[in-house]
Amino acid sequence: MATVQILKDYGEQMGLKGTELRDFIKEQQDLDREERNRLREEQDKQREHDKIQQDKLDKFRLAQMEREKEKEQREREEQKEQREREKRRRGNSMRKNSMKGTVNFR
């Protein structure tokens, strides 16, 4: 972005004077303004794109964490069921062993 003095110097070096010099400076300032606006819009679009990508990544990670949590819960439930089956199996085994020594008088 050129300052007004720099633009004036350029214009004068090109032989511009008066209204032509003023118009040249104004046109250059307009071009600079348009370029800044274009860059700002590009940056805004890039920020929006980055935000959307980050939101997608956050959702993916959250879903992944939920799946892990559910998996861990299922594993805990399966372990609990396995312990309960083992307990019942031991209980049945102990009853069978205790019944071997008894006599049934029917």
N, C-alpha and C positions, 0 to 999 in steps of 0.2 A: 504494500500500500504506500503509494507515494504521497508526500506532503504537498500542499498547495505550492510552496516555494519551488520544490523540485519540478512539479508539473509546469509551473510558469517558466522556469529555466529551460526545460525541454522545448516548450512551445516557442519561446523566443529564439532558441537555437535553430528551430525549423523555419524561422522567419515570420511567425505569427505575431499579430499585434491587435490591440483593441478587442473588438467583438469576437474575432476569430480566436484570439488567445483565450478569452473568457469561455467560449464554447468548447474549445479543446480541453480546458481544465475541467469544465462541467462533465463532458463526455467521459473523461478518464476517471473522474470521481464516481460517475454512474457505473462504469465498468468494474471499478474496484468494489463498489457496494454490491453489485450483482454477483461478483465472484465470492465475496464473503457470505452472502445469502446462500449461494449454491453449496459452499463448503459446510455451512451450518446445517443445511437440509440433509446433506450426505451424512454428517455426523449424527444428526437426529435419527436418520434411518438406520445407521449402524448401531446406535444405542438401542433402538427398538428391536432390531434383529437380535442383538446380544441378549436383551432381556427375555425375548421369546425363547431363545435357545437355553438360557439359564433356567427359565420356568420349566421347560421340557425336561431338562436334566434333573431339576429338583423333584418333579413329579415321578420320574423314573426311579430316582434314588429312594423316594418315599415308598413307592410301590415295592421296590426291592426289599426295603427294610420290613415292610408289612409281610411279604412272603417269607422272609427269614423268621420273623416272629411267629407266624403261623406254623412254619416247619418245626421250630423249637417246641411250640405248644403240643403239636402232634407227637413229637418224639417223647416229651414228658408224659403224655397220656399213654403212649405205647409202653414206656418203661413201667409206669404205674400198673397197667394191665398185666404186664409180664410178671411183676412182683406178686400181684394178687393171684395169678395162675400158679406161680411157684409155691405160694403160701398154701393154696388149696391142695396142690399136689402133695406137699409135705404132710398136710393134715390128713388126707386120705391114706397116705402111706403109713402114718402112725396108727390110724384106726385099724388098718389091716393087720399090722404087726401086733397090736394089743389084742386083737380078736383071735389070733392063732392059739393063744394059751387058754382060751375059754371053751367050755363045753356047752353045746346047745342041747337041752333036754326035751325037746318037743316030741 
